[in-house]
Amino acid sequence: MSTGTTKLDVVVSDVVPVNDLVTRFHFRRRDGELLPTFSGGAHVVVEMRDSDRTRLNPYSLMGSPLDTREYTISVRRDDVGRGGSLFMHRQVKPGLEMVISYPVNLFSLDLRAKKHLMLAGGIGITPFMAQTSQLAAAGGNFELHYTCRTASLGTYADVLQQRYGSRVKLYHDDREERIDLDRLLSS
Ligand SMILES: Cc1cc2nc3c(=O)[nH]c(=O)nc-3n(C[C@H](O)[C@H](O)[C@H](O)COP(=O)(O)OP(=O)(O)OC[C@H]3O[C@@H](n4cnc5c(N)ncnc54)[C@H](O)[C@@H]3O)c2cc1C
């Protein structure tokens, strides 16, 4: 069995609205065992049985890689997509049995780095949630620059600032705040 093709039988243990667009989903193994370990940046492919079709959408794991009692993902509702995110928002409730892939990491941290400069925008924050947890636990050095449309759509901005203080810098589109890439990269 190869990573990515192996599947996990899970149950939705919680569904938590985060803001107007984003909802968080918690999964546990149906057999009560721990889930496989993963590293920050990994995603799983969620199978959605939608009437007569199966949708397959990848979602980044956003929980701490140190805690594999559950996996958590956050899904942004896309009203003009092919329907996967709408399925997650409308049909997925606690207790639903689902199938997900083993975690695959196409966006892993390079642990040789002396410092990690992280740039995130919108729902793209999700892999950084896991990566910052992993780095913080290992005493790693990082700085996260996170752009959001508005403060109320700044998914997990409050959690990140609470956890990491000045290591997190927020930028809001509606306040015309922009990441100064030239300055960041030159330093
Ligand atoms: C590695 C990885 C990790 C991801 N992690 C997350 C995550 O943590 N959270 C999250 O919310 N999303 C994540 N995504 C995105 C997610 O997989 C879905 O794409 C997203 O939820 C939208 O799904 P959907 O089925 O509603 O729409 P999709 O069908 O995936 O559509 C997405 C967008 O593609 C465009 N599109 C779709 N079909 C067409 C078409 N036929 N022609 C032209 N344009 C089209 C539309 O603009 C649409 O808005 C991740 C994607 C990848 C690859």
PDBQT file of the ligand as one rigid body, heavy atoms in Angstrom, charges set to zero:
ROOT
HETATM    1  C1  LIG A 201      -3.027  20.525  -1.696  1.00  0.00    +0.000 C 
HETATM    2  C2  LIG A 201      -4.336  21.306  -1.561  1.00  0.00    +0.000 A 
HETATM    3  C3  LIG A 201      -4.770  21.700  -0.309  1.00  0.00    +0.000 A 
HETATM    4  C4  LIG A 201      -5.957  22.423  -0.170  1.00  0.00    +0.000 A 
HETATM    5  N1  LIG A 201      -6.356  22.815   1.068  1.00  0.00    +0.000 NA
HETATM    6  C5  LIG A 201      -7.499  23.517   1.203  1.00  0.00    +0.000 A 
HETATM    7  C6  LIG A 201      -7.926  23.938   2.501  1.00  0.00    +0.000 A 
HETATM    8  O1  LIG A 201      -7.260  23.686   3.533  1.00  0.00    +0.000 OA
HETATM    9  N2  LIG A 201      -9.097  24.613   2.595  1.00  0.00    +0.000 N 
HETATM   10  C7  LIG A 201      -9.863  24.915   1.473  1.00  0.00    +0.000 A 
HETATM   11  O2  LIG A 201     -10.922  25.527   1.631  1.00  0.00    +0.000 OA
HETATM   12  N3  LIG A 201      -9.461  24.542   0.241  1.00  0.00    +0.000 NA
HETATM   13  C8  LIG A 201      -8.330  23.836   0.077  1.00  0.00    +0.000 A 
HETATM   14  N4  LIG A 201      -7.959  23.413  -1.158  1.00  0.00    +0.000 N 
HETATM   15  C9  LIG A 201      -8.885  23.653  -2.286  1.00  0.00    +0.000 C 
HETATM   16  C10 LIG A 201      -9.966  22.551  -2.308  1.00  0.00    +0.000 C 
HETATM   17  O3  LIG A 201      -9.389  21.307  -2.672  1.00  0.00    +0.000 OA
HETATM   18  C11 LIG A 201     -11.115  22.838  -3.298  1.00  0.00    +0.000 C 
HETATM   19  O4  LIG A 201     -10.596  23.203  -4.541  1.00  0.00    +0.000 OA
HETATM   20  C12 LIG A 201     -12.029  23.938  -2.768  1.00  0.00    +0.000 C 
HETATM   21  O5  LIG A 201     -12.639  23.531  -1.539  1.00  0.00    +0.000 OA
HETATM   22  C13 LIG A 201     -13.157  24.245  -3.755  1.00  0.00    +0.000 C 
HETATM   23  O6  LIG A 201     -13.794  23.030  -4.034  1.00  0.00    +0.000 OA
HETATM   24  P1  LIG A 201     -15.094  22.980  -4.918  1.00  0.00    +0.000 P 
HETATM   25  O7  LIG A 201     -15.338  21.544  -5.256  1.00  0.00    +0.000 OA
HETATM   26  O8  LIG A 201     -16.194  23.742  -4.250  1.00  0.00    +0.000 OA
HETATM   27  O9  LIG A 201     -14.674  23.793  -6.171  1.00  0.00    +0.000 OA
HETATM   28  P2  LIG A 201     -13.548  23.426  -7.355  1.00  0.00    +0.000 P 
HETATM   29  O10 LIG A 201     -14.334  22.637  -8.351  1.00  0.00    +0.000 OA
HETATM   30  O11 LIG A 201     -12.394  22.847  -6.753  1.00  0.00    +0.000 OA
HETATM   31  O12 LIG A 201     -13.380  24.848  -7.885  1.00  0.00    +0.000 OA
HETATM   32  C14 LIG A 201     -12.464  25.773  -7.333  1.00  0.00    +0.000 C 
HETATM   33  C15 LIG A 201     -12.378  26.972  -8.293  1.00  0.00    +0.000 C 
HETATM   34  O13 LIG A 201     -11.918  26.502  -9.552  1.00  0.00    +0.000 OA
HETATM   35  C16 LIG A 201     -12.606  27.153 -10.582  1.00  0.00    +0.000 C 
HETATM   36  N5  LIG A 201     -13.213  26.150 -11.473  1.00  0.00    +0.000 N 
HETATM   37  C17 LIG A 201     -13.787  24.988 -11.120  1.00  0.00    +0.000 A 
HETATM   38  N6  LIG A 201     -14.214  24.339 -12.199  1.00  0.00    +0.000 NA
HETATM   39  C18 LIG A 201     -13.891  25.089 -13.256  1.00  0.00    +0.000 A 
HETATM   40  C19 LIG A 201     -14.056  24.950 -14.641  1.00  0.00    +0.000 A 
HETATM   41  N7  LIG A 201     -14.641  23.879 -15.160  1.00  0.00    +0.000 N 
HETATM   42  N8  LIG A 201     -13.612  25.942 -15.427  1.00  0.00    +0.000 NA
HETATM   43  C20 LIG A 201     -13.015  27.022 -14.899  1.00  0.00    +0.000 A 
HETATM   44  N9  LIG A 201     -12.821  27.206 -13.607  1.00  0.00    +0.000 NA
HETATM   45  C21 LIG A 201     -13.252  26.263 -12.795  1.00  0.00    +0.000 A 
HETATM   46  C22 LIG A 201     -13.640  28.055  -9.988  1.00  0.00    +0.000 C 
HETATM   47  O14 LIG A 201     -13.159  29.381 -10.047  1.00  0.00    +0.000 OA
HETATM   48  C23 LIG A 201     -13.719  27.633  -8.560  1.00  0.00    +0.000 C 
HETATM   49  O15 LIG A 201     -13.921  28.759  -7.745  1.00  0.00    +0.000 OA
HETATM   50  C24 LIG A 201      -6.749  22.732  -1.321  1.00  0.00    +0.000 A 
HETATM   51  C25 LIG A 201      -6.302  22.326  -2.594  1.00  0.00    +0.000 A 
HETATM   52  C26 LIG A 201      -5.119  21.634  -2.713  1.00  0.00    +0.000 A 
HETATM   53  C27 LIG A 201      -4.651  21.212  -4.096  1.00  0.00    +0.000 C 
ENDROOT
TORSDOF 0
